[in-house]
């Protein structure tokens, strides 16, 4: 659910993103993110529930075209996913769609998800 107003507020599950303030709360606690991680989370949150291609994420977060072989997007998704999993145990927040991109859609983790199988 996205609420517009003076300060953009995006709420998705237990995530509260205050885009203009540069603030993310999980369960009422501040989540510390780098600038890139924050921008990536905002880009995914603004498109919550839909698959966002790596090319589109790169354009939205880095402001240019994704170059062949550039893995920046994947590295930052990995870092962001780890922080979200620490902050929201038992939740799988960012889903990978191999060959397509990433989707933000918080859901309870399945028992078979672990560090080796989480995507």
DSSP file (Angstrom, degrees, kcal/mol; ACC not computed):
  #  RESIDUE AA STRUCTURE BP1 BP2  ACC     N-H-->O    O-->H-N    N-H-->O    O-->H-N    TCO  KAPPA ALPHA  PHI   PSI    X-CA   Y-CA   Z-CA
    1    1 A X              0   0    0      0, 0.0    10,-2.4     0, 0.0     2,-0.5   0.000 360.0 360.0 360.0 131.5    0.0    0.0    0.0
    2    2 A X  E     -A   10   0A   0      8,-0.2     2,-0.5    44,-0.0     8,-0.2  -0.953 360.0-162.5-118.1 130.1    1.4    3.4   -1.0
    3    3 A X  E     -A    9   0A   0      6,-2.5     6,-1.8    -2,-0.5     2,-0.2  -0.949   9.5-152.0-113.6 125.2    0.2    6.6    0.6
    4    4 A X        +     0   0    0     -2,-0.5     2,-0.3     4,-0.2     3,-0.1  -0.550  38.9 107.3 -90.8 159.3    1.0    9.9   -1.2
    5    5 A X  S    S-     0   0    0     -2,-0.2     3,-0.2     1,-0.1    -2,-0.0  -0.978  83.0 -44.2 164.4-163.8    1.4   13.2    0.5
    6    6 A X  S    S+     0   0    0     -2,-0.3     2,-0.6     1,-0.2    -1,-0.1   0.939 133.5  33.5 -59.3 -47.9    4.0   15.7    1.5
    7    7 A X  S    S-     0   0    0     -3,-0.1    -1,-0.2    12,-0.0     2,-0.1  -0.937  97.4-123.7-111.0 113.2    6.4   13.0    2.7
    8    8 A X        -     0   0    0     -2,-0.6    11,-1.0    -3,-0.2    12,-0.5  -0.339  30.2-170.2 -60.0 125.1    6.0    9.8    0.6
    9    9 A X  E     -AB   3  18A   0     -6,-1.8    -6,-2.5     9,-0.2     2,-0.5  -0.980   6.2-172.5-121.6 125.0    5.2    6.9    2.9
   10   10 A X  E     -AB   2  17A   0      7,-2.8     7,-3.3    -2,-0.5     2,-0.5  -0.976   1.9-171.9-119.8 123.3    5.2    3.3    1.5
   11   11 A X  E     + B   0  16A   0    -10,-2.4     2,-0.4    -2,-0.5     5,-0.2  -0.968  12.0 164.8-118.1 125.1    4.0    0.5    3.7
   12   12 A X  E >   - B   0  15A   0      3,-2.0     3,-2.4    -2,-0.5     2,-0.1  -0.933  66.4 -51.3-139.0 111.4    4.4   -3.1    2.6
   13   13 A X  T 3  S-     0   0    0     -2,-0.4    -1,-0.0     1,-0.3    94,-0.0  -0.405 123.9 -17.4  58.4-129.8    3.9   -5.7    5.3
   14   14 A X  T 3  S+     0   0    0     -2,-0.1    13,-1.6    -3,-0.1     2,-0.4   0.306 117.1 103.4 -89.2   8.5    6.1   -4.8    8.3
   15   15 A X  E <   -BC  12  26A   0     -3,-2.4    -3,-2.0    11,-0.2     2,-0.5  -0.778  47.8-174.3 -92.7 133.8    8.2   -2.4    6.2
   16   16 A X  E     -BC  11  25A   0      9,-2.5     9,-3.0    -2,-0.4     2,-0.6  -0.980   6.7-170.5-125.5 117.8    7.6    1.3    6.5
   17   17 A X  E     -BC  10  24A   0     -7,-3.3    -7,-2.8    -2,-0.5     2,-0.9  -0.937  13.6-167.9-114.8 121.0    9.6    3.4    4.0
   18   18 A X  E >>> -BC   9  23A   0      5,-3.2     5,-1.8    -2,-0.6     4,-1.2  -0.806  13.3-173.0-105.6  88.4    9.7    7.2    4.3
   19   19 A X  G >45S+     0   0    0    -11,-1.0     3,-0.6    -2,-0.9    -1,-0.2   0.859  77.5  45.5 -57.0 -46.3   11.3    7.9    0.9
   20   20 A X  G 345S+     0   0    0    -12,-0.5    -1,-0.3     1,-0.2   -11,-0.1   0.740 115.4  48.3 -73.5 -20.8   11.9   11.6    1.3
   21   21 A X  G <45S-     0   0    0     -3,-0.8    -1,-0.2   -13,-0.3    -2,-0.2   0.591 105.5-126.2 -91.4 -12.0   13.3   11.2    4.8
   22   22 A X  T <<5 +     0   0    0     -4,-1.2     2,-0.4    -3,-0.6    -3,-0.2   0.861  64.6 136.9  69.3  35.2   15.6    8.4    3.8
   23   23 A X  E   < -C   18   0A   0     -5,-1.8    -5,-3.2     9,-0.1     2,-0.4  -0.941  35.7-173.9-124.4 136.4   14.2    6.3    6.6
   24   24 A X  E     -C   17   0A   0      7,-0.4     7,-3.0    -2,-0.4     2,-0.4  -0.997   7.1-168.6-127.2 131.3   13.2    2.6    6.7
   25   25 A X  E     -CD  16  30A   0     -9,-3.0    -9,-2.5    -2,-0.4     2,-0.5  -0.950   6.6-169.6-118.7 139.8   11.4    1.0    9.7
   26   26 A X  E >  S-CD  15  29A   0      3,-2.9     3,-1.7    -2,-0.4   -11,-0.2  -0.973  82.9 -16.5-127.2 115.7   10.9   -2.7   10.3
   27   27 A X  T 3  S-     0   0    0    -13,-1.6     3,-0.1    -2,-0.5   -12,-0.1   0.839 130.2 -53.5  59.2  32.3    8.6   -3.5   13.2
   28   28 A X  T 3  S+     0   0    0    -14,-0.3     2,-0.4     1,-0.3    -1,-0.3   0.376 116.3 113.1  85.0  -4.3    9.1    0.1   14.4
   29   29 A X  E <  S-D   26   0A   0     -3,-1.7    -3,-2.9    58,-0.1    -1,-0.3  -0.812  72.6-110.5-104.4 144.0   12.9   -0.1   14.4
   30   30 A X  E     -D   25   0A   0     -2,-0.4     2,-0.6    -5,-0.2    -5,-0.2  -0.499  25.8-147.2 -71.4 133.2   15.1    1.8   12.1
   31   31 A X        -     0   0    0     -7,-3.0     2,-0.6    -2,-0.2    -7,-0.4  -0.912  12.4-136.8-102.7 123.3   16.9   -0.3    9.5
   32   32 A X        +     0   0    0     -2,-0.6     2,-0.3    -9,-0.1    -9,-0.1  -0.710  34.1 166.6 -85.5 118.7   20.4    1.0    8.6
   33   33 A X        -     0   0    0     -2,-0.6     2,-0.1    -9,-0.0    -9,-0.0  -0.928  36.0-114.2-129.0 152.7   20.9    0.9    4.8
   34   34 A X     >  -     0   0    0     -2,-0.3     4,-2.6     1,-0.1     5,-0.2  -0.337  41.8-101.4 -72.7 168.1   23.5    2.4    2.5
   35   35 A X  H  > S+     0   0    0      1,-0.2     4,-2.7     2,-0.2     5,-0.2   0.922 124.4  47.0 -58.7 -45.5   22.3    5.0    0.0
   36   36 A X  H  > S+     0   0    0      2,-0.2     4,-2.6     1,-0.2    -1,-0.2   0.915 111.9  49.9 -64.4 -43.3   22.3    2.4   -2.8
   37   37 A X  H  > S+     0   0    0      2,-0.2     4,-2.5     1,-0.2    -1,-0.2   0.918 112.6  48.2 -60.9 -42.7   20.5   -0.1   -0.7
   38   38 A X  H  X S+     0   0    0     -4,-2.6     4,-2.6     2,-0.2    -2,-0.2   0.945 112.2  47.6 -62.8 -48.7   17.9    2.5    0.3
   39   39 A X  H  X S+     0   0    0     -4,-2.7     4,-2.4     1,-0.2    -2,-0.2   0.881 112.4  50.6 -60.5 -38.3   17.4    3.6   -3.4
   40   40 A X  H  X S+     0   0    0     -4,-2.6     4,-2.4     2,-0.2    -1,-0.2   0.920 110.2  48.9 -65.2 -44.5   17.0    0.0   -4.5
   41   41 A X  H  X S+     0   0    0     -4,-2.5     4,-2.9     2,-0.2    -2,-0.2   0.916 111.8  49.3 -61.7 -43.3   14.5   -0.7   -1.8
   42   42 A X  H  X S+     0   0    0     -4,-2.6     4,-2.6     2,-0.2    -2,-0.2   0.923 110.6  50.3 -62.7 -44.0   12.4    2.4   -2.7
   43   43 A X  H  X S+     0   0    0     -4,-2.4     4,-0.5     1,-0.2    -2,-0.2   0.920 115.0  43.2 -61.1 -43.7   12.5    1.4   -6.4
   44   44 A X  H >< S+     0   0    0     -4,-2.4     3,-0.8     1,-0.2    60,-0.4   0.903 113.7  51.7 -67.8 -40.7   11.3   -2.1   -5.6
   45   45 A X  H >< S+     0   0    0     -4,-2.9     3,-1.6     1,-0.3    -2,-0.2   0.868 104.1  55.9 -65.9 -37.1    8.7   -0.8   -3.1
   46   46 A X  H 3< S+     0   0    0     -4,-2.6    -1,-0.3     1,-0.3    -2,-0.2   0.694 117.3  37.6 -67.6 -16.2    7.3    1.6   -5.7
   47   47 A X  T X< S+     0   0    0     -3,-0.8     3,-2.1    -4,-0.5    -1,-0.3  -0.034  88.9 167.3-119.7  27.5    6.8   -1.4   -7.9
   48   48 A X  T <   +     0   0    0     -3,-1.6    57,-0.2     1,-0.3    -3,-0.1  -0.101  64.2  17.9 -51.9 136.1    5.8   -3.9   -5.1
   49   49 A X  T 3  S+     0   0    0     55,-2.3     2,-0.3     1,-0.2    -1,-0.3   0.284 108.0  93.0  87.7 -10.5    4.3   -7.1   -6.3
   50   50 A X  S <  S-     0   0    0     -3,-2.1    54,-0.5    -6,-0.3     2,-0.4  -0.879  81.8-108.1-116.9 150.2    5.6   -6.8   -9.9
   51   51 A X        -     0   0    0     -2,-0.3     2,-0.5    52,-0.2    52,-0.2  -0.605  31.1-160.4 -75.9 128.2    8.9   -8.1  -11.3
   52   52 A X  B     -E  102   0B   0     50,-3.4    50,-2.6    -2,-0.4    48,-0.1  -0.953  17.8-126.3-112.0 124.5   11.3   -5.3  -12.0
   53   53 A X     >  -     0   0    0     -2,-0.5     4,-2.6    48,-0.2    48,-0.2  -0.244  17.8-117.7 -67.4 156.2   14.1   -6.2  -14.5
   54   54 A X  H  > S+     0   0    0     46,-0.4     4,-2.7     1,-0.2     5,-0.2   0.883 116.9  54.9 -58.4 -39.0   17.7   -5.7  -13.6
   55   55 A X  H  > S+     0   0    0      2,-0.2     4,-2.1     1,-0.2    -1,-0.2   0.912 109.7  45.2 -63.3 -43.2   17.9   -3.1  -16.4
   56   56 A X  H  > S+     0   0    0      2,-0.2     4,-2.6     1,-0.2    -2,-0.2   0.914 113.2  50.1 -68.1 -42.4   15.0   -1.1  -15.0
   57   57 A X  H  X S+     0   0    0     -4,-2.6     4,-2.7     2,-0.2     5,-0.4   0.922 110.5  50.3 -60.6 -43.5   16.4   -1.2  -11.5
   58   58 A X  H  X>S+     0   0    0     -4,-2.7     4,-2.7     1,-0.2     5,-1.0   0.927 111.6  48.0 -61.2 -44.1   19.8   -0.1  -12.7
   59   59 A X  H  X5S+     0   0    0     -4,-2.1     4,-0.8     4,-0.2    -1,-0.2   0.919 115.3  45.1 -62.2 -44.0   18.3    2.8  -14.5
   60   60 A X  H  <5S+     0   0    0     -4,-2.6    -2,-0.2     2,-0.1    -1,-0.2   0.865 125.8  29.3 -68.6 -37.4   16.2    3.8  -11.5
   61   61 A X  H  <5S+     0   0    0     -4,-2.7    -3,-0.2    -5,-0.2    -2,-0.2   0.876 132.6  28.4 -94.3 -43.2   19.0    3.5   -8.9
   62   62 A X  H  <5S-     0   0    0     -4,-2.7    -3,-0.2    -5,-0.4    -2,-0.1   0.627  97.1-129.5 -97.2 -15.7   22.2    4.2  -10.8
   63   63 A X  S  <<S+     0   0    0     -5,-1.0     2,-0.3    -4,-0.8    -4,-0.2   0.710  72.6  69.0  79.6  20.7   20.6    6.6  -13.4
   64   64 A X  S    S-     0   0    0     -6,-0.6     2,-0.3     3,-0.0    -1,-0.3  -0.832  89.5 -63.7-150.4-171.0   22.1    5.0  -16.5
   65   65 A X        -     0   0    0     -2,-0.3     2,-0.4    -3,-0.1    -9,-0.1  -0.660  51.5-112.0 -86.4 139.1   22.0    2.0  -18.8
   66   66 A X        -     0   0    0     -2,-0.3     2,-0.2   -11,-0.2    -1,-0.1  -0.550  33.4-138.9 -69.4 124.9   23.1   -1.4  -17.4
   67   67 A X    >   -     0   0    0     -2,-0.4     3,-2.3     1,-0.1    -1,-0.0  -0.606  30.2 -89.5 -86.6 148.4   26.4   -2.4  -19.1
   68   68 A X  T 3  S+     0   0    0      1,-0.3    -1,-0.1    -2,-0.2     3,-0.1  -0.302 113.5  14.3 -56.0 130.3   26.9   -6.0  -20.1
   69   69 A X  T 3  S+     0   0    0      1,-0.3     2,-0.4    -3,-0.1    -1,-0.3   0.343  87.1 139.7  85.9  -7.1   28.5   -8.0  -17.3
   70   70 A X    <   +     0   0    0     -3,-2.3    -1,-0.3     1,-0.1     3,-0.2  -0.590  26.2 179.9 -74.0 122.7   27.8   -5.4  -14.6
   71   71 A X     >  +     0   0    0     -2,-0.4     4,-2.4     1,-0.1     5,-0.2   0.207  46.2 112.5-107.8  13.2   26.7   -7.2  -11.5
   72   72 A X  H  > S+     0   0    0      1,-0.2     4,-2.5     2,-0.2     5,-0.2   0.905  77.4  51.2 -53.6 -46.8   26.1   -4.1   -9.3
   73   73 A X  H  > S+     0   0    0      1,-0.2     4,-2.2     2,-0.2    -1,-0.2   0.921 111.4  47.0 -58.9 -46.3   22.4   -4.6   -9.1
   74   74 A X  H  > S+     0   0    0      2,-0.2     4,-2.2     1,-0.2    -1,-0.2   0.889 111.1  51.9 -65.2 -40.1   22.8   -8.3   -8.0
   75   75 A X  H  X S+     0   0    0     -4,-2.4     4,-2.1     1,-0.2    -2,-0.2   0.926 112.8  44.5 -63.1 -45.5   25.4   -7.4   -5.4
   76   76 A X  H  X S+     0   0    0     -4,-2.5     4,-2.7     2,-0.2     5,-0.2   0.842 110.5  53.6 -72.2 -32.6   23.2   -4.7   -3.8
   77   77 A X  H  X S+     0   0    0     -4,-2.2     4,-3.0    -5,-0.2    -1,-0.2   0.921 109.2  51.0 -62.9 -42.4   20.1   -6.9   -3.9
   78   78 A X  H  X S+     0   0    0     -4,-2.2     4,-2.1     2,-0.2    -2,-0.2   0.932 112.8  44.7 -59.1 -47.7   22.1   -9.6   -2.1
   79   79 A X  H  X S+     0   0    0     -4,-2.1     4,-1.9     2,-0.2    -2,-0.2   0.920 115.7  46.9 -64.1 -44.9   23.2   -7.0    0.6
   80   80 A X  H  X S+     0   0    0     -4,-2.7     4,-2.5     1,-0.2     5,-0.2   0.915 110.5  52.4 -63.9 -44.0   19.7   -5.6    0.9
   81   81 A X  H  X S+     0   0    0     -4,-3.0     4,-2.5     1,-0.2    -1,-0.2   0.907 108.1  51.7 -59.2 -43.0   18.1   -9.0    1.1
   82   82 A X  H  X S+     0   0    0     -4,-2.1     4,-1.9     1,-0.2    -1,-0.2   0.911 111.1  47.0 -61.6 -43.5   20.5  -10.0    4.0
   83   83 A X  H  X S+     0   0    0     -4,-1.9     4,-2.2     1,-0.2    -1,-0.2   0.894 112.9  49.1 -66.7 -39.7   19.6   -6.9    6.0
   84   84 A X  H  X S+     0   0    0     -4,-2.5     4,-2.5     2,-0.2    -2,-0.2   0.890 110.0  50.9 -67.1 -38.5   15.9   -7.4    5.5
   85   85 A X  H  < S+     0   0    0     -4,-2.5     6,-0.2     2,-0.2    -1,-0.2   0.868 111.4  48.5 -67.7 -35.2   16.1  -11.1    6.5
   86   86 A X  H  < S+     0   0    0     -4,-1.9     3,-0.5    -5,-0.2    -2,-0.2   0.902 117.1  42.0 -67.4 -40.2   18.0  -10.1    9.7
   87   87 A X  H  < S+     0   0    0     -4,-2.2     2,-0.3     1,-0.3    -2,-0.2   0.794 125.6  34.0 -77.4 -29.4   15.4   -7.4   10.4
   88   88 A X  S >< S-     0   0    0     -4,-2.5     3,-1.8    -5,-0.2    -1,-0.3  -0.591  82.0-165.5-126.5  69.1   12.4   -9.5    9.5
   89   89 A X  T 3  S+     0   0    0     -3,-0.5     3,-0.1    -2,-0.3    -3,-0.1  -0.244  75.7  25.6 -58.6 141.7   13.2  -13.1   10.5
   90   90 A X  T 3  S+     0   0    0      1,-0.3    19,-3.1    -5,-0.1     2,-0.4   0.454 102.5 105.9  85.0   0.3   10.9  -15.7    9.0
   91   91 A X  E <   -F  108   0B   0     -3,-1.8     2,-0.6    17,-0.3    -1,-0.3  -0.909  56.8-154.8-115.6 142.3   10.0  -13.4    6.1
   92   92 A X  E     +F  107   0B   0     15,-3.5    15,-1.4    -2,-0.4    13,-0.1  -0.956  24.5 167.5-111.6 108.7   11.2  -13.6    2.5
   93   93 A X  E     +     0   0B   0     -2,-0.6    12,-2.6    13,-0.2     2,-0.5   0.888  57.6  44.9 -97.0 -46.0   11.0  -10.1    1.1
   94   94 A X  E     -F  104   0B   0     10,-0.2     2,-0.4   -17,-0.1    10,-0.2  -0.909  69.2-162.2-109.3 123.9   12.8   -9.9   -2.2
   95   95 A X  E     -F  103   0B   0      8,-3.2     8,-2.4    -2,-0.5     2,-0.4  -0.854  10.6-138.5-107.1 137.5   12.2  -12.7   -4.7
   96   96 A X  E     -F  102   0B   0     -2,-0.4     2,-0.6     6,-0.2     6,-0.2  -0.801   9.2-165.7 -94.9 133.8   14.4  -13.5   -7.6
   97   97 A X  E >>  -F  101   0B   0      4,-3.3     3,-3.0    -2,-0.4     4,-2.5  -0.884  28.9-131.1-117.0  94.6   12.9  -14.3  -11.0
   98   98 A X  T 34 S+     0   0    0     -2,-0.6     4,-0.0     1,-0.3    -2,-0.0  -0.173  88.7   9.4 -53.3 128.0   15.8  -15.8  -12.9
   99   99 A X  T 34 S+     0   0    0      1,-0.1    -1,-0.3     2,-0.0   -46,-0.0   0.325 131.2  56.4  84.8  -7.6   16.2  -14.3  -16.3
  100  100 A X  T <4 S-     0   0    0     -3,-3.0   -46,-0.4     1,-0.3     2,-0.3   0.731  99.4-111.0-119.6 -53.4   13.5  -11.6  -15.5
  101  101 A X  E  <  - F   0  97B   0     -4,-2.5    -4,-3.3   -48,-0.2     2,-0.3  -0.991  42.1 -42.1 154.4-146.3   14.5   -9.6  -12.4
  102  102 A X  E     -EF  52  96B   0    -50,-2.6   -50,-3.4    -2,-0.3     2,-0.4  -0.889  34.8-160.7-127.3 152.5   13.4   -9.1   -8.8
  103  103 A X  E     - F   0  95B   0     -8,-2.4    -8,-3.2    -2,-0.3     2,-0.7  -0.998  12.2-145.1-135.9 130.4   10.1   -8.7   -7.0
  104  104 A X  E     + F   0  94B   0    -54,-0.5   -55,-2.3    -2,-0.4   -10,-0.2  -0.861  43.3 136.8 -95.0 117.4    9.4   -7.2   -3.6
  105  105 A X  E     -     0   0B   0    -12,-2.6   -13,-0.1    -2,-0.7    -2,-0.0  -0.569  46.1-138.5-161.7  85.8    6.5   -9.1   -2.0
  106  106 A X  E     +     0   0B   0     -2,-0.1     2,-0.3   -15,-0.1   -13,-0.2  -0.235  36.0 157.6 -56.3 130.8    7.0   -9.9    1.7
  107  107 A X  E     - F   0  92B   0    -15,-1.4   -15,-3.5     3,-0.0     3,-0.1  -0.987  48.8 -86.0-150.0 150.3    5.8  -13.4    2.5
  108  108 A X  E     - F   0  91B   0     -2,-0.3   -17,-0.3   -17,-0.2     2,-0.1  -0.330  52.0-110.1 -57.8 138.5    6.6  -15.9    5.3
  109  109 A X        -     0   0    0    -19,-3.1     2,-0.2     1,-0.1    -1,-0.1  -0.411  29.6-121.4 -67.7 145.8    9.6  -18.0    4.5
  110  110 A X    >   -     0   0    0      1,-0.1     3,-2.2    -2,-0.1    -1,-0.1  -0.598  24.1-111.8 -84.7 152.2    9.0  -21.6    3.7
  111  111 A X  T 3  S+     0   0    0      1,-0.3    -1,-0.1    -2,-0.2    -2,-0.1   0.774 116.4  59.7 -55.4 -27.2   10.6  -24.3    5.8
  112  112 A X  T 3  S+     0   0    0      5,-0.0     2,-0.4     2,-0.0    -1,-0.3   0.607  82.9 100.1 -81.8  -9.0   12.8  -25.3    2.9
  113  113 A X    <   +     0   0    0     -3,-2.2     2,-0.3     4,-0.1    -4,-0.0  -0.624  44.3 144.2 -75.6 129.8   14.4  -21.8    2.6
  114  114 A X    >>  -     0   0    0     -2,-0.4     4,-2.6    -5,-0.0     3,-0.7  -0.847  68.2 -76.1-146.5-174.7   17.8  -21.5    4.1
  115  115 A X  T 34 S+     0   0    0     -2,-0.3    -2,-0.0     1,-0.3     0, 0.0   0.777 130.3  50.3 -62.4 -24.1   20.9  -19.6    3.2
  116  116 A X  T 34 S+     0   0    0      1,-0.1    -1,-0.3     3,-0.0    -3,-0.1   0.774 121.3  30.7 -83.8 -25.9   21.7  -22.1    0.5
  117  117 A X  T <4 S+     0   0    0     -3,-0.7    -2,-0.2    -5,-0.1    -1,-0.1   0.572  85.4 117.0-110.2 -11.4   18.3  -22.0   -1.2
  118  118 A X     <        0   0    0     -4,-2.6   -23,-0.0     1,-0.2    -5,-0.0  -0.347 360.0 360.0 -61.7 134.4   17.1  -18.5   -0.5
  119  119 A X              0   0    0    -25,-0.1   -23,-0.2   -23,-0.1    -1,-0.2   0.377 360.0 360.0-124.7 360.0   16.6  -16.6   -3.8
